[in-house]
Amino acid sequence: MSDTDRLIKVFSTTVGRELSREELTGGNLISSLGLNSIDALQLLIQVETEFGFNIEDEELSIDLVDSLERLETFVASKQPARTA
């Protein structure tokens, strides 16, 4: 499963329904999915669990969960470099 698929699964779990990549494309996800600050925090905790890293206090930002693309970039930056 790709990182993107894993993130879509995390968003789907947080929202409580199956989401497609198309529904998560672009920004403003907090508003379009009806997320509140507690939902955003739960989503970030699920990301930590799913990907096995900790998000440091100084990295916490609601902007991380407002865009799938931004969250994908963040997750990639937290993972060790992959070798082919």
Secondary structure, 3 states (H helix, E strand, C coil): CCHHHHHHHHHHHHHCCCCCCHHHCCCCHHHHHCCCHHHHHHHHHHHHHHHCCCCCHHHCCHHHHCCHHHHHHHHHHHCCCCCC
